[in-house]
Amino acid sequence: MILRFLLLIFSALTISLGIESLSSYAEPIIQPSTQISPKLAQVYVDYFGRGVQKKLWGDNKGAVADFTEAIRLKPDYADAYYNRGFVKGTLGDNKGAIADINESIRLKPDDANAYYIRGVVKGKLGDKYGAIADYTESIRLKPDYASTYYNRGIIKGTLGDNKGAIADWSESIRLKLDDATVYSIRGVAKSDLGDKYGAIADYTEAIRLKPDYAIAYYNRGIAKSTLGDNKGAIADWSEAIRLKPDYADAYYNRGIAKGTLGDYKGAIADWSEAIRLKPDDAKIYYNRGVAKYALGDKQGVLNDLRRAAQLFQRQGNTEQYQNALKQIGAIEKLR
């Protein structure tokens, strides 16, 4: 009875998205369309240029003040609205950013970057369909911008449209072939659609481009384990742990693979480390207890199952709490 329920826990593998560099796509560098020159006499251009410099120096509030003055002097200055909106978004004023980008688009409706930035901000505000619409318009105006496809794919993925996300990330890869993150998240989407071999190919390419990419090793291990390659999965999770020693999920899943292969001592060691890193995760105690039972440590299994039961109850997981109590009762009768 215990070993049968253990298999249910063993199947609880979790893929990690690992969108580590999303911010590098979410905000392009400010590139004013107006060339700054000492020969230009217009004061508003000087404010605009100073605002750009302040942004580059990290003085975002000062940049907003300068862009505001440039707008006061030239109310139809689209680039000043665009850049002020960009900086407001950086400062967390997303509604203010949207208002400025709206005005920028009104004044300059063919600016692909403005639609792109508005899409980013809408995404932050939870307006996913609005974000997709803006990214789509940005792509229409600027079809070769890899980051727009990448971000639109992110939004599609969060909406469950994995096929659409894969199509966008594939286009992003076509335009920008050297990005490990895009391969990695495309691998996640392929895995979700059941294409484990395609996922493994993408994770492998991500690792080739970024050999220290712990999440890609972790996810490749998940795909290999799903295909029954537990030894290959253990190798990948071991590498993920080497690169990221506090990777609790990698310890947990490596323990699952070791337990499946009959290495209960190795499984217990991994789950003990996972517990050290995630001391309130009930399923890890439960699994470790079952492995201890397989090794004849009845007191050890009772201690772990009791702790698992406490945590399941605290988390409101009634079904697994009841199952843990049944296992405890069955073992106590055998003592």
C-alpha positions in Angstrom: 0.0 0.0 0.0 2.8 2.4 0.9 4.8 1.7 -2.2 1.8 2.1 -4.5 1.1 5.6 -3.1 4.8 6.4 -3.4 4.5 6.2 -7.1 1.8 8.9 -7.1 4.3 11.2 -5.4 7.1 10.1 -7.7 5.1 11.4 -10.7 5.0 15.0 -9.3 7.8 16.4 -11.3 7.8 20.1 -11.8 9.2 22.0 -14.9 10.8 25.3 -14.2 10.3 28.1 -16.7 13.5 29.8 -15.9 12.9 33.1 -17.7 16.1 34.4 -16.4 16.7 37.3 -18.8 13.2 38.5 -19.5 14.1 42.0 -18.3 16.7 42.3 -21.0 13.9 41.9 -23.6 11.3 43.9 -21.8 13.0 47.3 -22.1 15.1 48.5 -25.1 17.7 51.1 -24.6 16.4 54.6 -25.0 17.3 55.8 -28.5 16.1 59.3 -29.2 15.2 59.9 -32.8 16.3 63.6 -32.5 20.1 64.0 -32.8 21.5 66.2 -30.1 23.9 68.9 -31.3 25.4 71.9 -29.7 24.4 73.9 -32.8 20.7 73.4 -32.2 19.2 76.4 -30.5 15.9 74.9 -29.4 15.8 74.7 -25.6 13.4 71.8 -25.7 16.0 69.7 -27.5 18.5 70.5 -24.7 16.1 69.3 -22.1 15.4 66.2 -24.1 19.1 65.4 -24.5 19.7 66.0 -20.8 16.8 63.7 -20.0 18.3 60.9 -22.1 21.7 61.4 -20.4 20.1 61.2 -16.9 18.3 58.0 -17.8 21.6 56.5 -19.0 23.2 57.6 -15.7 20.4 56.0 -13.7 18.8 59.3 -12.5 15.2 58.3 -13.6 13.4 61.0 -11.6 15.6 63.7 -13.0 15.0 62.3 -16.5 11.3 62.5 -16.0 11.6 66.1 -14.9 13.6 67.0 -18.0 11.3 65.2 -20.4 8.4 67.0 -18.8 10.0 70.3 -19.4 10.8 69.4 -23.0 7.1 68.5 -23.5 6.0 71.8 -21.9 8.1 73.7 -24.4 7.0 71.4 -27.3 3.7 69.7 -26.6 3.8 67.6 -29.8 7.2 66.1 -29.0 6.4 62.4 -29.5 9.9 61.2 -28.6 9.8 63.0 -25.3 6.5 61.4 -24.4 7.9 58.0 -25.4 11.0 58.3 -23.3 9.1 59.8 -20.3 6.7 56.8 -20.5 9.7 54.5 -20.7 11.2 55.9 -17.6 7.9 56.0 -15.7 7.6 52.3 -16.4 11.1 51.7 -15.0 10.0 53.6 -11.9 6.9 51.4 -11.5 4.4 54.1 -12.6 2.8 51.8 -15.2 -0.4 53.8 -15.6 1.6 57.0 -16.1 3.7 55.1 -18.6 0.7 54.0 -20.6 -0.7 57.5 -20.7 2.6 58.9 -22.1 3.0 56.1 -24.6 -0.6 56.6 -25.8 0.3 60.2 -26.5 3.5 59.2 -28.2 1.6 56.8 -30.5 -1.1 59.5 -31.2 1.6 61.9 -32.4 3.8 59.2 -34.1 1.5 56.3 -35.0 4.2 54.4 -37.0 6.7 54.0 -34.1 7.2 50.3 -33.5 9.1 50.8 -30.3 6.2 52.7 -28.7 3.8 49.8 -29.4 6.5 47.4 -28.0 6.9 49.3 -24.8 3.2 49.7 -24.3 2.9 46.0 -24.7 5.5 45.4 -22.0 3.6 47.8 -19.6 0.3 46.2 -20.4 1.7 42.8 -19.6 2.9 44.1 -16.2 -0.6 45.4 -15.6 -2.2 42.0 -16.4 -3.7 43.2 -19.7 -2.4 40.2 -21.7 -4.6 40.5 -24.7 -3.8 44.2 -24.9 -0.1 43.4 -24.7 -0.5 40.8 -27.6 -2.3 43.4 -29.7 0.5 45.9 -29.2 3.3 43.4 -29.9 1.4 42.4 -33.0 1.3 46.0 -34.2 4.9 46.5 -33.4 5.8 43.4 -35.4 3.7 44.7 -38.4 5.8 47.9 -38.3 9.1 46.3 -37.5 9.0 42.6 -38.6 12.7 41.9 -37.7 12.6 42.7 -34.0 13.4 39.4 -32.2 12.5 40.7 -28.7 8.9 41.5 -29.7 8.3 37.9 -30.9 9.9 36.7 -27.7 7.7 38.8 -25.4 4.5 38.0 -27.4 5.4 34.3 -27.0 5.7 34.8 -23.2 2.2 36.3 -23.0 0.8 33.5 -25.3 2.4 30.9 -23.1 0.9 32.4 -19.9 -2.5 32.2 -21.7 -2.0 28.5 -22.5 -1.4 29.0 -26.2 1.8 26.9 -26.4 1.6 26.4 -30.1 1.4 30.2 -30.6 4.2 30.7 -28.2 6.4 28.2 -29.9 5.8 29.9 -33.3 6.8 33.3 -31.8 9.9 31.9 -30.1 10.9 30.1 -33.3 10.7 33.4 -35.2 12.7 35.0 -32.4 15.3 32.3 -32.8 15.4 32.8 -36.5 16.1 36.5 -36.0 18.5 36.0 -33.0 20.0 32.6 -33.0 22.4 32.9 -30.1 19.9 33.2 -27.2 19.8 30.3 -24.7 16.8 31.6 -22.8 14.5 31.4 -25.9 15.6 27.8 -26.6 15.0 26.9 -22.9 11.5 28.3 -22.7 10.5 26.9 -26.1 11.6 23.5 -24.7 9.2 24.0 -21.8 6.3 24.7 -24.2 7.2 21.7 -26.3 7.3 19.5 -23.2 3.9 20.8 -22.1 2.6 19.7 -25.6 4.1 16.2 -25.1 7.0 16.7 -27.5 9.7 15.5 -25.0 12.3 14.8 -27.7 11.8 18.3 -29.2 12.1 19.7 -25.7 15.4 17.8 -25.0 16.8 19.1 -28.3 16.0 22.7 -27.2 17.4 22.3 -23.7 20.5 20.8 -25.2 20.9 23.8 -27.5 20.4 26.2 -24.6 23.1 24.4 -22.6 25.4 24.6 -25.6 24.9 28.3 -25.8 25.1 28.7 -22.0 26.9 25.8 -20.3 26.2 27.1 -16.8 22.4 27.2 -17.4 21.2 25.2 -14.4 17.5 25.4 -15.2 18.0 24.0 -18.7 19.8 20.9 -17.1 17.0 20.6 -14.6 14.3 20.7 -17.3 16.2 18.3 -19.5 16.3 15.9 -16.6 12.5 16.2 -16.3 12.0 15.3 -19.9 14.5 12.4 -19.8 12.8 11.1 -16.7 9.4 11.2 -18.3 10.8 9.2 -21.2 12.2 6.6 -18.7 15.8 7.6 -18.9 16.4 7.9 -15.2 20.2 7.6 -15.4 20.3 10.5 -17.9 17.9 12.4 -15.7 20.2 11.9 -12.7 23.2 13.1 -14.6 21.3 16.3 -15.6 20.0 17.0 -12.1 23.5 16.3 -10.7 24.9 19.0 -13.0 22.1 21.4 -12.1 23.0 20.9 -8.4 26.7 21.4 -9.1 25.8 24.7 -10.8 23.2 25.7 -8.2 23.8 23.9 -4.9 20.6 25.2 -3.3 18.4 23.7 -6.0 15.9 21.9 -3.8 13.7 20.7 -6.7 16.7 19.1 -8.4 17.6 17.2 -5.1 13.9 16.1 -4.8 13.6 14.8 -8.4 17.0 13.2 -8.3 15.8 11.3 -5.2 12.8 10.2 -7.2 14.9 8.8 -10.0 17.3 7.1 -7.5 14.3 5.6 -5.7 12.8 4.3 -9.0 16.2 2.6 -9.7 16.2 1.0 -6.2 18.9 3.3 -4.7 17.0 4.0 -1.5 20.0 5.2 0.4 20.9 7.7 -2.3 17.2 8.8 -2.5 17.1 9.4 1.3 20.3 11.4 1.1 18.8 13.6 -1.7 15.5 14.1 0.1 17.3 14.9 3.3 19.1 17.7 1.5 15.8 18.8 -0.1 14.2 19.0 3.3 17.1 21.1 4.6 16.4 23.5 1.8 12.6 23.3 1.9 11.7 22.1 5.4 7.9 22.6 5.0 7.4 20.4 1.9 5.2 17.5 3.0 5.8 15.3 0.0 9.5 15.1 0.5 9.0 13.8 4.1 6.5 11.3 2.8 8.8 10.0 0.1 11.8 9.8 2.5 9.6 7.9 4.9 8.6 5.3 2.3 12.3 4.9 1.3 13.1 4.3 5.0 10.4 1.7 5.1 12.0 -0.1 2.2 15.2 -0.2 4.2 13.5 -1.5 7.3 13.7 1.7 9.4 10.2 1.6 10.8 10.8 4.3 13.4 12.3 6.5 10.7 9.3 6.0 8.4 6.9 6.8 11.3 8.7 10.0 12.1 8.7 11.2 8.5 5.1 10.2 7.8 3.9 11.9 10.9 5.7 15.1 9.9 4.3 14.8 6.4 0.8 14.3 7.8 1.1 17.5 9.9 2.2 19.5 6.9 -0.5 18.1 4.6 -3.1 19.0 7.3 -1.7 22.5 7.7 -1.8 23.0 3.9 -5.3 21.8 3.7 -4.4 18.8 1.6 -7.1 16.5 3.0 -6.6 13.6 0.6 -2.9 13.2 1.2 -3.3 13.8 4.9 -5.7 10.9 5.1 -3.4 8.7 3.1 -0.5 9.5 5.4 -2.6 8.6 8.4 -3.5 5.2 6.8 0.2 4.4 6.2 1.0 5.4 9.8 -1.8 3.1 11.1 -0.7 0.2 8.9 3.0 0.5 10.1 2.0 0.8 13.7 0.1 -2.5 13.5 3.2 -4.2 12.2 5.4 -3.1 15.2 
